[in-house]
Amino acid sequence: MSQIIQKHSQQVSTVNKLILFLFVLISNGIGAKAQGFLKANGQKIVNEKGENVLLRGMGLGGWMLQEGYMLKINKDGQQYKIRERIEDLMGAKQTQEFYDLWLSNHTRKIDIDSLKRWGFNSVRLPMHFNLYTLPSGKEPVKGQNTWLEKGFALTDSLLKWCKANQMYLILDLHAAPGGQGNDTNISDRDASKPSLWENEADQQKTIALWLKLAERYKNEPWIGAYDIINEPNWGFSNPDKDKNGTQEKVNAPLRKLMVDITKAIRTVDQKHMIIIEGNGWGNNYNGIYPLWDNNMALSFHKYWNYNDQASISGMLKARTENNVPIWLGETGENSNVWFTQAISLFEKNNIGWSWWPLKKIGANNPLEIKSNPNYNSVVAYMNGRGNKPKESNAYSGLMELAAYTRLENTIIHRDVIDAMMRQPHSAAAKPFKANRIQKNTTLNAVDYDLGRNGVAYFDKDTADFRSATGKSTAGNRGRIYRNDGVDIAKDSTKYEQYYVNSIEDGEWLQYSINVSKAGNYSLVLGAAADLEGGSISVSIDGKNVVKALAIPASGNSKTFGTVTTKKLNLKSGKQVLRIYVDKGGFNLSTIKFE
């Protein structure tokens, strides 16, 4: 019996050791290496199995590098200036507290886990050089590099979270030493000092930083690529008339630096794909060809233009002529309609993409950072519209803002996520909320269905095409609550109450409802009209049940009264309600079922 027990114990021990071994393999990411390093294969990005990889990514703008607009600061929006002004408000010690809390809260494992759950497979990290090394002018020994652990530790943590989710991490040098352009907010550049292109020490530090990164991550297959200089925008040939380099014909200094960075990386790392960007915010490749490495991809950035084949024709031509993959490294900052159209365009042409950004103060991204009254006072002061706040109020507002960057404290815009991940592949509408209808149930008008324009709603003003038209149009003019074409405003008299406004003739809203009990219901509409009023029609499951119901003038577009339809016979279960606008000129807040 003792021999049997001993033999059984040995078997259990062997099984336990095997389980432990497998656990260690998985924990160390061994099991997650099946796809392997990304690489260029002709015009495709592939994994080590040779399978085409379509990157669906999100950029972590605002984490290591704050651009003023993300914080609603429109005056002197470079991070270093924002920090100087915060120090003026509350001192260096408390300012450091704010930035430490910002860095620890803004991007965490929960953010990467959520991106994976939503359907993303990659992350682009916009790096600020000053978290990794000192500025060249502050080095104790001229020409040497002091390495700072903070940036590397943050990157290590992010890579760990990406590996756990089998997501590729693309390293992007967003703020290079000295700054790579005249759009100074992007790279946190001090324009009173020499730029990257005017200072050899900064160029050498940039090369050294990439060498250091390559040494550290050379054996990490979940590092997807090195995006070596974000959005160069510098007029090399004619700086007075072409300061951002959009018309540059030669780009020799840009090409030379990118070649030198590549050579440095390749001394230690032969595996990782290198991504390059042209001048003029990433899109001007004049003088950059021929390419100098066999494992490269071309990046381009796309904002506020049309989503048609013509808008990407130049990059498609570059892909064919150079037999190289192309990648849309940065885009976004528009409406859901634009997002869906853009992603459909990219994926039809086998172009991977990375959106910008994951979170900021504002509604046209997956996560919205909430503001607070004390921080609003800081913003008003910094934008020249308010008095200097007290030190204690500034500290309270900024620390609360840093706390609000945590995902669980943000507003999650599921309409944005739906527009990016589902709507490019499905024309179906989905309920925005459950909308279970019982006696006296009230729907908020802003909670119309999720889906494409013309499917879940119809609005005439759907996106911002200002790069193509020269005229800015926001889609949702209120830029609040949702990011579709429907215009939404906040009711200042009620907490977190919103209404549809700027309603035009021919527009409509759809609501998928689930009626608990069949019966006759009247719809009581909360509506406000300034002078003339308007009219609506109503359909249920495509059948017109109310025709040309008048919306009377209430004398004020923010003073809501009620308009009641006739009794409508609703069956139990799911059905689709549509509110058609025969004549606009009114606002709509609620739909109550009586």
Residue pairs with C-beta under 8 A, 6 or more apart in sequence:
22 31
25 31
26 32
29 163
29 164
29 222
32 163
32 164
32 166
32 222
33 221
34 49
35 47
35 48
35 49
35 51
35 53
35 166
35 221
36 47
36 48
36 49
36 221
37 47
37 48
37 221
37 271
37 272
37 273
38 45
38 46
38 47
38 53
38 168
38 224
38 225
38 272
38 273
39 45
39 46
39 47
39 48
39 271
39 273
39 295
40 46
40 273
40 294
40 295
40 296
40 297
40 324
40 325
41 50
41 325
42 323
42 325
43 319
43 320
43 323
43 324
43 325
43 326
44 52
44 53
44 325
44 350
45 52
45 53
45 54
45 55
45 273
45 297
45 325
45 327
45 352
46 52
46 53
47 53
48 221
52 350
53 168
53 352
54 347
54 350
54 352
55 121
55 122
55 168
55 170
55 224
55 327
55 352
55 353
55 354
56 119
56 120
56 121
56 122
56 352
56 353
56 421
57 120
57 121
57 122
57 123
57 124
57 168
57 170
57 352
57 353
57 354
57 355
58 115
58 120
58 122
58 123
58 124
58 354
58 355
58 357
58 358
58 366
59 123
59 124
59 126
59 172
59 330
59 332
59 354
59 355
59 356
59 357
59 358
60 106
60 107
60 123
60 124
60 125
60 126
60 158
60 357
60 358
61 67
61 70
61 126
61 174
61 356
61 357
61 358
61 360
62 70
62 71
62 106
62 357
62 359
62 360
63 103
63 106
63 107
63 125
63 126
64 103
64 125
64 126
64 127
64 128
64 131
64 151
64 154
64 174
64 175
65 79
65 126
65 127
65 128
65 174
65 175
65 188
66 79
66 82
66 102
67 77
67 79
67 185
67 186
68 74
68 75
68 76
68 77
68 78
68 82
68 185
69 77
69 185
69 360
70 357
70 360
70 361
70 362
71 82
71 360
71 361
71 379
72 361
72 362
72 371
72 379
72 383
73 82
73 379
73 382
73 383
74 383
75 382
75 383
75 384
76 82
76 85
76 382
77 185
78 184
78 185
78 188
78 189
78 190
79 128
79 175
79 188
80 188
80 190
82 382
83 95
83 99
85 382
86 95
86 98
86 378
86 394
86 398
87 95
89 378
89 381
89 388
89 389
89 391
89 394
90 391
90 394
90 395
90 398
91 391
94 391
94 395
97 399
98 395
98 398
98 399
98 402
101 399
101 402
101 403
102 402
102 405
103 150
103 154
105 402
105 403
105 405
105 406
106 359
106 402
106 405
107 158
107 358
108 161
108 406
108 407
109 161
109 164
110 406
110 407
110 408
111 358
111 367
111 407
112 123
112 158
112 161
112 162
112 164
112 165
112 167
113 161
113 165
114 407
115 123
115 165
115 167
115 358
116 165
116 166
116 167
118 366
118 417
118 421
119 421
120 167
120 421
121 166
121 167
121 168
122 167
122 168
122 169
122 170
122 224
122 352
122 354
123 158
123 162
123 167
123 168
123 169
123 170
124 170
124 172
124 227
124 329
124 330
124 354
125 155
125 158
125 169
125 170
125 171
125 172
126 172
126 174
126 175
126 230
127 151
127 155
127 171
127 172
127 173
127 174
127 175
128 151
128 174
128 175
128 188
129 135
129 173
129 175
129 176
129 177
129 205
129 206
129 209
130 148
130 175
130 188
131 148
131 150
131 151
131 154
132 147
132 148
132 150
132 151
132 152
132 209
132 212
132 213
133 145
133 146
133 147
133 148
133 177
133 205
133 208
133 209
133 212
134 145
134 146
134 148
135 177
136 177
136 178
136 199
136 201
136 202
136 204
136 205
137 193
137 201
139 145
139 146
140 146
142 201
143 201
143 204
145 205
145 208
145 209
145 212
147 212
152 216
155 171
158 169
159 169
159 217
159 220
159 222
159 223
162 168
162 169
162 222
163 220
163 222
166 222
167 222
168 222
168 223
168 224
168 225
169 222
169 223
169 224
170 223
170 224
170 225
170 226
170 227
170 275
170 354
171 213
171 217
171 223
171 225
171 226
171 227
172 227
172 230
172 329
173 206
173 209
173 210
173 227
173 228
173 229
173 230
174 186
174 187
174 230
175 186
175 187
175 188
175 189
176 187
176 196
176 202
176 206
176 229
176 230
177 196
177 199
177 201
177 202
177 203
177 205
177 206
177 209
178 189
178 193
178 194
178 195
178 196
178 197
178 198
178 199
178 202
178 203
179 187
179 188
179 189
179 190
179 191
179 195
179 196
180 187
180 189
180 195
180 196
180 197
180 229
180 230
180 231
180 232
180 233
180 234
181 187
181 189
181 195
181 231
181 232
181 233
181 234
181 244
181 245
181 281
182 191
182 233
182 234
182 235
182 243
182 244
183 231
183 233
183 244
183 281
184 190
184 191
186 230
186 231
186 233
187 230
187 231
189 195
194 202
195 202
195 234
196 202
196 203
196 206
196 257
197 203
197 234
197 236
197 253
197 254
203 257
203 260
206 229
206 257
206 261
207 257
207 260
207 261
207 264
208 264
210 226
210 228
210 261
210 264
210 265
211 264
211 265
211 267
211 268
213 226
214 226
214 264
214 265
214 268
214 269
214 272
215 268
215 269
217 223
217 269
217 272
218 268
218 269
218 271
218 272
219 271
221 271
223 272
224 273
225 272
225 273
225 274
225 275
225 297
226 265
226 272
226 273
226 274
226 275
227 275
227 277
227 299
227 329
228 258
228 261
228 262
228 274
228 275
228 276
229 254
229 257
229 258
229 261
229 276
229 277
230 277
230 282
230 329
230 330
231 277
231 281
231 282
231 301
231 330
232 245
232 254
232 277
232 278
232 279
232 280
232 281
232 282
233 243
233 244
233 245
233 246
233 279
233 280
233 281
234 243
234 244
234 245
234 254
234 279
235 241
235 242
235 243
235 244
235 245
235 247
235 248
236 245
236 248
236 250
236 251
236 252
236 253
236 254
236 279
237 248
237 249
237 250
238 247
238 248
241 247
242 248
244 280
244 281
245 251
245 279
245 280
245 284
246 279
246 280
246 281
246 283
246 284
247 280
247 284
248 279
248 280
248 284
248 286
248 287
249 286
249 287
250 286
250 287
251 278
251 279
251 284
251 285
251 286
251 287
251 288
252 287
254 278
254 279
254 287
254 288
255 287
255 288
258 276
258 288
259 292
262 274
262 292
262 293
262 296
265 272
265 274
266 293
271 295
272 295
273 295
273 296
273 297
274 293
274 295
274 296
274 297
275 296
275 297
275 298
275 299
275 327
275 329
276 288
276 296
276 297
276 298
276 299
277 298
277 299
277 300
277 301
277 329
278 284
278 285
278 286
278 288
278 298
278 300
279 285
279 286
281 301
282 299
282 300
282 301
282 329
282 330
283 300
283 301
283 314
283 315
285 298
285 318
289 322
290 322
291 322
291 324
296 324
297 324
297 325
297 326
297 327
298 315
298 318
298 319
298 322
298 324
298 325
298 326
298 327
299 326
299 327
299 328
299 329
299 330
300 312
300 315
300 326
300 327
300 328
300 329
301 328
301 329
301 330
301 331
302 311
302 312
302 328
302 330
302 331
302 342
303 331
303 332
303 333
303 334
303 467
304 333
304 334
304 464
304 465
304 466
304 467
304 468
305 311
305 465
305 467
305 468
306 465
306 468
307 338
307 341
307 342
307 344
307 345
308 345
309 345
309 349
311 345
311 468
312 345
312 346
312 349
312 351
315 326
315 351
316 326
316 349
318 324
318 326
319 325
319 326
326 351
327 351
327 352
327 353
327 354
328 346
328 351
328 352
328 353
328 354
329 354
330 354
330 356
331 342
331 353
331 354
331 355
331 356
332 339
332 355
332 356
332 357
332 364
332 365
333 356
333 364
334 342
334 364
334 463
334 464
334 475
335 364
335 462
335 463
335 464
335 474
335 475
335 476
335 483
335 484
335 485
336 415
336 416
336 418
336 419
336 423
336 475
336 482
336 483
336 484
336 485
337 419
337 452
337 453
337 462
337 463
337 475
337 484
337 485
338 462
338 463
338 464
338 475
339 355
339 416
339 419
339 420
339 483
340 419
340 420
340 423
340 424
340 452
341 463
342 353
343 353
343 420
343 424
344 424
346 352
346 353
347 424
355 365
355 420
357 365
358 365
358 366
358 367
359 365
359 366
359 367
359 368
359 369
359 405
359 407
359 410
360 368
360 369
361 368
361 369
361 370
361 371
362 368
362 479
363 411
363 413
363 416
363 476
363 479
363 480
363 481
363 482
363 483
364 416
364 479
364 483
365 413
365 416
366 412
366 413
366 416
366 417
366 420
367 407
367 410
367 411
367 412
367 413
368 410
368 411
368 413
369 401
369 404
369 405
369 410
370 404
370 409
370 410
370 411
371 379
371 401
371 404
372 397
372 400
372 401
372 404
373 397
374 389
374 393
374 394
374 396
374 397
374 398
374 400
375 397
375 398
375 400
375 401
376 397
377 386
377 389
377 393
377 394
377 397
378 389
378 394
378 397
378 398
380 386
381 387
381 388
381 389
389 397
403 409
404 410
413 482
413 483
414 450
415 432
415 450
415 482
415 483
415 484
416 483
418 430
418 450
418 451
419 483
419 484
422 430
423 450
423 451
423 452
427 451
427 452
427 455
428 451
428 455
429 449
429 450
429 451
429 452
429 455
429 456
429 510
429 512
429 576
430 449
430 450
430 451
430 456
430 512
431 449
431 450
431 511
431 512
432 447
432 448
432 449
432 450
433 447
434 514
435 443
435 447
435 511
435 512
435 513
435 514
436 513
436 514
436 516
437 513
437 514
437 515
437 516
437 521
437 570
437 593
438 516
438 517
438 593
439 517
439 593
439 594
440 592
440 593
440 594
441 592
441 593
442 590
442 591
442 592
442 593
443 511
443 513
443 590
443 591
443 592
443 593
444 497
444 498
444 589
444 590
445 499
445 500
445 509
445 526
445 579
445 588
445 589
445 590
445 591
446 481
446 482
446 486
446 488
446 498
446 499
446 500
447 511
448 456
448 457
448 486
448 509
448 510
448 511
449 455
449 456
449 457
449 510
449 511
449 512
450 456
451 457
451 510
453 459
453 462
453 484
453 485
455 510
456 484
456 510
457 484
457 485
457 486
457 507
457 508
457 509
457 510
458 506
458 507
458 508
459 475
459 484
459 485
459 486
459 487
459 504
459 507
460 485
460 504
460 506
460 507
461 473
461 474
461 475
461 477
461 485
461 487
462 475
462 484
462 485
463 473
463 475
463 485
464 472
464 473
464 474
464 475
465 471
465 473
466 472
466 473
475 483
475 484
475 485
476 482
476 483
476 484
476 485
476 486
476 487
476 488
477 487
477 501
477 502
478 487
478 488
478 489
478 490
478 501
480 488
480 489
480 490
480 498
481 488
481 490
481 498
482 488
486 500
486 509
487 500
487 501
487 502
487 503
488 498
488 499
488 500
488 501
489 498
489 499
489 501
489 587
490 497
490 498
491 497
491 498
491 499
491 558
491 589
492 558
493 558
497 589
498 589
499 526
499 528
499 560
499 587
499 588
499 589
500 509
500 587
500 588
500 589
501 557
501 587
503 534
503 581
503 584
503 585
503 586
503 587
503 588
504 581
504 584
505 581
505 582
505 583
505 584
506 581
507 581
507 584
508 578
508 579
508 580
508 581
509 578
509 579
509 588
510 576
510 577
510 578
511 576
511 577
511 578
511 579
511 591
512 574
512 575
512 576
512 577
513 574
513 575
513 576
513 577
514 573
514 574
515 570
515 571
515 572
515 573
515 574
515 575
516 572
517 572
518 569
518 570
518 571
518 572
519 569
519 570
520 567
520 568
520 569
520 570
521 567
521 568
521 570
521 593
521 594
522 564
522 565
522 566
522 567
522 568
522 593
522 594
523 538
523 546
523 564
523 565
523 568
523 591
523 592
523 593
523 594
524 562
524 563
524 564
524 565
524 590
524 591
524 592
524 593
524 594
525 536
525 551
525 562
525 563
525 564
525 565
525 579
525 588
525 590
525 591
525 592
526 560
526 561
526 562
526 588
526 589
526 590
526 591
526 592
527 551
527 554
527 560
527 561
527 562
527 563
527 586
527 587
527 588
527 589
528 554
528 556
528 557
528 558
528 559
528 560
528 561
528 586
528 587
528 589
529 551
529 552
529 553
529 554
529 557
529 585
529 586
529 587
530 553
530 554
530 555
530 556
530 557
530 585
531 553
531 555
531 585
532 553
532 585
533 550
533 551
533 552
533 553
533 583
533 585
533 586
534 550
534 551
534 581
534 582
534 583
534 584
534 585
534 586
535 548
535 549
535 550
535 551
535 581
535 582
535 583
536 546
536 548
536 549
536 551
536 579
536 580
536 581
536 582
537 544
537 546
537 547
537 548
537 549
537 579
537 580
537 582
538 544
538 545
538 546
538 549
538 565
538 568
538 577
538 578
538 579
538 580
539 545
539 577
539 578
539 580
540 568
540 570
540 575
540 576
540 577
541 575
541 576
542 576
545 568
546 565
546 566
546 568
548 582
549 563
549 565
550 563
551 563
551 586
552 561
552 563
554 560
554 561
557 586
557 587
558 587
560 587
560 589
564 594
577 591
579 588
579 591
